[in-house]
């Protein structure tokens, strides 16, 4: 079998890329039967290598940052692209967190003994080869590699041109760590050198790649979903909402919204729209606006919000539908919880939404009726994260409804198979 056989619509197939993918398949077979101890030894080697990697990785990252500045990359993407000593240490810590998690492979999901004596068990198994397409996010290189390794998968990475130098160094570091403990370097590979043509072929490499995970802009994700013949776990852009109910405490509302927008505005769980109950708008908006403006947030509002605070810029429907990934926020004032739910249904990308309220009946209704991957009460949307959920790291936040939804950790990188143990039974 070749990529040409699998993807006749691809005009040219690079033999080197095909060989790389075939090597990933071979590596995945070796990983699938590893003991937990060997996986953990590899993760320890990766974390130790990251601890000593600043002199190697940070200069490469600066080259990518410099090119980003020259090309006018947005502040949000520049923030995602940037590594420093603290972030590199955070990556090493995340790998150690993954090492400490239970190994999902071999876990029995369910089982039974049939009346004829057959013993059935459904167990978790690795996918095999996991592909990832992402942009300007070198942390994803390490996070996905660590999670794939712990779950017994090989991984093929397409990290994009924005982080080309950084990812090259990180993948080299990961491969060296794997080899140091006797595992195949091909368990972690990058196809960045093949450019966009490589990404297109990865999307059509059904039979070599078992599942593909895109992370990045809405355009990137939808391109992968639309063009891929490999099964895709769809992660989503984050048009994230916080609803301030009529009973919301003012200080709590200010603290939650400020954290959800300002703590790290470039990430997908940062809030983009605040929806405010009309009965609380005059009470909540002045302190909220003051707090956000003090942190440099550009604020836009609908007509009802601007009637309370005339200095707000006018918000358009496009503003309410946009993931800014920057210090920008839109505000809408609505009549009641029903109207808030309707606004969220209209503009949400089904990622994360939160309600701030002292009315537990409204809280429970919000939890039940909001159809997003993560729904919160009286908490910052910044907690919608695999690391915060105790997963060590995350593959991404899935906004689809099949197989995985929300932050994806180790179990989401496994499938299952049925084990049947018999003693000579035949079907009559």
C-alpha positions in Angstrom: 0.0 0.0 0.0 1.2 3.5 -0.9 0.0 7.0 -0.4 -0.7 7.1 -4.1 -3.1 4.2 -3.6 -4.8 5.9 -0.7 -5.0 9.4 -2.1 -5.4 9.4 -5.9 -6.3 13.1 -5.8 -2.9 14.0 -4.5 -0.8 14.8 -7.6 2.6 14.1 -6.2 3.6 11.8 -3.3 7.0 12.4 -1.8 8.7 9.0 -1.3 10.5 10.4 1.8 7.2 11.3 3.4 5.8 7.9 2.7 8.9 6.2 4.2 8.5 8.5 7.3 4.9 7.4 7.8 5.7 3.8 7.3 8.4 4.1 10.0 5.8 5.6 12.3 3.6 2.6 11.8 6.5 0.3 12.7 7.3 2.4 15.8 3.6 2.3 16.9 3.7 -1.5 17.0 6.7 -1.4 19.3 5.0 1.2 21.6 1.7 -0.7 21.8 3.2 -3.5 23.9 5.5 -1.4 26.1 5.2 -1.8 29.9 4.2 1.3 31.9 7.7 1.3 33.4 9.3 1.7 30.0 6.9 4.4 29.0 7.6 6.2 32.3 11.4 5.9 31.8 11.0 7.5 28.4 9.0 10.4 29.9 11.6 10.9 32.6 14.3 11.1 29.9 12.2 13.7 28.0 11.6 15.8 31.1 15.2 15.7 32.0 16.2 16.7 28.5 13.8 19.7 28.6 15.3 20.8 31.9 18.7 21.2 30.1 17.4 22.5 26.8 17.3 26.2 27.3 20.6 26.9 25.4 19.3 24.8 22.5 15.6 25.6 22.3 15.4 29.3 23.3 17.7 30.7 20.5 15.7 28.7 18.0 12.5 30.1 19.4 14.0 33.7 19.2 14.6 33.1 15.4 10.9 32.1 15.0 9.8 35.2 17.1 12.0 37.5 15.0 10.5 36.2 11.8 7.0 36.5 13.3 7.7 40.2 14.1 9.0 40.8 10.6 5.8 39.2 9.2 3.5 41.0 11.5 2.0 38.0 13.2 -0.7 38.9 15.7 0.1 39.5 19.4 -2.0 36.4 20.2 -0.1 34.1 18.0 3.2 35.7 19.1 2.3 34.9 22.7 1.5 31.3 21.8 4.7 31.0 19.9 7.0 32.4 22.6 9.0 30.1 24.9 11.1 31.3 27.8 12.8 29.6 30.7 9.6 29.4 32.8 7.5 28.0 30.0 10.2 25.5 29.1 10.2 24.4 32.8 6.5 24.2 32.6 6.7 21.8 29.7 9.1 19.6 31.7 6.7 19.7 34.6 3.8 18.7 32.4 5.7 15.7 31.1 6.4 14.6 34.6 2.7 15.0 35.4 1.8 12.8 32.5 4.3 10.2 33.7 2.5 10.1 37.1 -0.9 9.4 35.5 -2.4 5.9 35.3 -1.6 4.1 32.1 -4.8 3.7 30.1 -3.7 0.9 28.0 -5.1 -2.5 29.0 -7.7 -0.9 31.3 -10.9 -3.0 31.2 -13.9 -0.8 30.3 -16.5 -3.5 30.8 -16.8 -7.2 30.7 -19.0 -10.2 31.4 -19.3 -14.0 31.4 -21.8 -15.3 28.9 -24.1 -18.3 29.8 -22.0 -20.5 27.5 -18.9 -19.7 29.5 -17.2 -17.2 27.1 -15.5 -14.5 29.0 -15.7 -11.0 27.4 -13.7 -7.9 28.2 -13.5 -4.6 26.4 -10.0 -3.1 27.0 -8.3 0.2 26.0 -5.7 0.0 23.3 -3.7 2.6 21.5 -4.9 4.2 18.3 -1.5 3.5 16.6 -0.3 6.6 14.8 -1.7 9.9 15.8 -1.3 12.9 13.5 -1.4 16.5 14.7 -1.6 19.7 12.6 -1.2 22.9 14.5 0.3 26.4 14.2 2.6 28.6 16.3 2.3 26.4 19.4 5.6 24.7 20.3 4.1 23.5 23.6 1.8 21.3 21.6 4.9 19.5 20.2 5.8 18.3 23.7 2.3 17.9 25.1 1.1 15.6 22.3 4.3 13.6 22.2 4.1 12.9 26.0 0.5 12.0 25.9 0.9 9.8 22.8 3.9 8.0 24.4 2.1 7.3 27.6 -0.9 5.9 25.7 1.3 3.8 23.4 0.9 5.8 20.2 3.4 7.1 17.7 2.9 10.7 16.6 3.5 12.6 13.4 3.6 16.4 13.9 3.0 19.2 11.5 3.7 22.3 13.5 3.7 25.0 10.8 6.3 27.4 9.5 5.8 30.0 12.3 7.5 27.6 14.8 9.7 25.8 12.4 13.1 26.3 14.2 11.6 25.7 17.7 9.8 22.5 16.7 12.9 21.2 14.9 14.9 21.5 18.1 12.1 20.1 20.3 11.6 17.0 18.1 15.3 16.4 18.0 15.4 16.6 21.7 12.4 14.2 22.0 13.9 11.7 19.7 17.2 11.7 21.5 15.5 11.1 24.8 13.6 8.1 23.3 16.8 6.6 21.9 18.5 7.0 25.2 16.1 4.5 26.8 16.1 2.1 23.8 12.9 3.3 22.1 12.6 4.1 18.4 13.2 7.8 17.5 10.5 7.3 14.8 7.9 7.3 17.6 7.9 11.1 17.4 8.4 12.6 13.9 7.8 15.9 12.2 6.8 16.6 8.6 7.4 20.3 8.7 10.2 20.0 6.1 7.5 18.9 3.6 5.6 22.1 3.9 1.9 22.5 3.0 2.1 19.6 0.6 3.1 17.4 3.5 0.2 18.5 5.5 -2.2 17.7 2.6 -0.7 14.3 2.2 -1.0 13.7 6.0 -4.7 14.5 5.8 -5.0 11.8 3.1 -2.8 9.1 4.7 -5.6 6.8 5.7 -4.0 3.5 6.4 -0.8 5.0 7.8 -2.4 7.5 10.2 -5.2 6.3 12.5 -6.5 9.7 13.7 -5.7 13.3 13.0 -6.1 16.2 15.5 -6.0 19.8 14.3 -5.3 22.7 16.7 -5.3 26.3 15.7 -7.5 28.8 14.0 -11.0 28.1 12.9 -9.8 28.2 9.3 -7.1 25.6 9.9 -9.5 23.3 11.8 -12.2 23.5 9.2 -9.7 22.9 6.4 -8.6 19.7 8.1 -12.1 18.5 8.8 -13.2 19.2 5.2 -10.2 17.8 3.4 -9.1 14.9 5.5 -9.8 11.3 4.7 -8.2 10.3 8.0 -10.7 10.3 10.9 -10.5 13.7 12.7 -11.1 14.6 16.3 -12.2 18.2 15.8 -11.0 20.8 18.3 -12.7 24.1 18.1 -12.1 27.8 18.2 -13.1 29.5 21.4 -15.8 32.1 21.2 -16.3 31.8 24.9 -19.0 33.4 27.0 -19.5 34.5 30.6 -23.1 35.3 31.6 -23.6 37.7 34.5 -27.0 36.8 36.0 -29.2 39.3 37.9 -28.0 38.0 41.3 -24.3 38.0 40.4 -22.0 39.4 43.1 -20.2 42.4 41.7 -16.7 41.5 43.0 -17.0 37.9 41.9 -18.2 39.0 38.5 -15.2 41.4 38.1 -12.7 38.8 39.3 -14.0 36.0 37.1 -14.3 38.1 33.9 -10.9 39.8 34.4 -9.2 36.5 34.9 -10.9 34.9 32.0 -9.9 37.7 29.6 -6.6 39.1 31.0 -4.7 36.2 32.5 -3.8 34.9 29.1 -5.9 36.4 26.3 -4.3 34.4 23.4 -5.7 31.0 24.4 -8.9 29.3 23.3 -10.5 29.3 26.8 -10.2 33.1 27.2 -13.6 34.8 27.3 -14.6 36.8 24.2 -18.1 37.9 25.2 -19.8 38.9 28.4 -23.6 38.7 28.5 -25.2 40.7 31.3 -28.7 40.5 32.7 -30.5 43.8 32.3 -31.4 44.0 36.0 -27.7 43.8 36.9 -26.2 45.8 34.1 -26.2 49.2 35.7 -24.7 47.7 38.9 -22.1 45.4 37.3 -20.9 47.1 34.1 -19.1 50.2 35.7 -16.7 48.2 38.0 -16.2 45.6 35.3 -15.3 48.1 32.6 -13.0 50.0 35.0 -11.2 46.8 35.8 -10.8 45.6 32.3 -9.7 49.0 30.9 -7.1 49.3 33.6 -5.6 46.1 32.0 -5.7 47.5 28.5 -8.8 45.6 27.2 -10.5 47.1 24.2 -14.3 47.0 25.0 -17.2 46.9 22.6 -20.9 46.8 23.5 -24.3 46.5 22.0 -26.8 49.5 22.1 -28.0 48.6 25.6 -24.5 48.3 27.0 -23.6 51.6 25.4 -26.6 53.3 26.9 -25.0 52.5 30.3 -21.4 53.3 29.3 -21.3 55.6 26.3 -17.5 55.3 25.9 -17.9 51.6 24.7 -17.1 51.1 21.0 -20.1 49.7 19.0 -20.1 45.9 18.8 -21.1 44.3 15.6 -22.4 40.8 15.0 -18.9 40.0 13.6 -17.4 41.0 17.0 -19.7 38.6 18.8 -18.7 35.8 16.4 -15.0 36.4 16.6 -12.3 34.6 18.6 -10.0 37.6 19.1 -7.1 35.9 21.0 -6.2 39.4 22.2 -7.2 42.0 24.8 -10.6 42.6 23.1 -14.0 41.9 24.6 -17.6 42.4 23.6 -20.5 43.0 25.9 -24.2 42.3 25.4 -27.1 43.2 27.7 -30.1 40.8 27.6 -33.5 40.6 29.2 -33.2 37.4 31.1 -31.7 33.9 31.2 -33.7 32.8 28.1 -32.2 35.6 26.1 -28.7 34.8 27.4 -29.1 31.2 26.3 -30.2 32.3 22.9 -27.3 34.6 22.5 -24.9 31.8 23.4 -26.6 29.4 21.0 -26.3 31.9 18.2 -22.6 32.8 18.6 -20.9 30.1 20.6 -18.4 27.7 19.1 -19.5 25.2 21.8 -16.2 25.4 23.6 -16.7 26.8 27.2 -19.3 29.0 28.8 -19.7 30.1 32.4 -22.5 31.7 34.5 -21.9 34.0 37.5 -25.0 33.8 39.8 -26.3 33.3 43.3 -29.5 31.7 41.9 -28.8 27.9 41.9 -31.9 27.2 39.9 -30.6 29.4 37.1 -27.2 27.8 37.5 -28.6 24.3 37.1 -30.7 25.4 34.1 -27.6 26.9 32.5 -25.6 23.7 33.1 -28.4 21.6 31.5 -29.2 23.8 28.5 -25.9 25.1 27.3 -24.6 22.8 24.7 -20.8 23.3 25.0 -18.0 21.0 25.8 -17.4 22.6 29.2 -20.0 24.5 31.2 -19.2 26.3 34.5 -20.8 28.0 37.4 -19.1 30.8 39.2 -15.6 30.0 37.8 -13.2 31.4 35.3 -13.3 29.9 31.8 -9.5 29.7 32.0 -10.0 26.4 34.0 -11.2 24.7 30.9 -7.8 23.0 30.3 -6.4 19.5 30.5 -3.6 20.5 32.9 -6.1 22.2 35.2 -8.4 19.2 35.0 -5.6 16.9 36.2 -4.7 15.4 32.8 -1.1 16.4 33.0 -1.4 18.1 29.6 -4.0 18.0 26.8 -4.1 17.0 23.2 -6.7 19.8 22.7 -10.2 20.7 23.6 -12.7 18.7 21.5 -15.9 20.5 20.5 -17.3 17.6 18.7 -19.6 15.0 20.2 -18.2 11.7 18.9 -15.5 9.7 20.9 -14.1 12.7 22.9 -15.5 16.0 24.1 -13.8 18.7 26.1 -10.1 18.6 27.2 -8.5 15.4 25.9 -6.0 13.5 27.9 -4.8 9.9 27.9 -8.0 7.9 27.6 -9.0 10.0 24.6 -5.9 8.8 22.8 -7.1 5.2 23.0 -9.7 3.0 21.3 -10.9 -0.3 22.6 -11.0 -3.9 21.5 -12.9 -6.9 22.7 -11.1 -9.8 24.2 -12.9 -13.1 24.1 -11.6 -16.1 26.1 -13.2 -19.5 25.5 -12.7 -23.2 26.2 -13.7 -24.7 22.9 -17.2 -23.2 22.5 -18.9 -23.2 19.1 -22.0 -21.4 18.0 -25.0 -23.6 17.4 
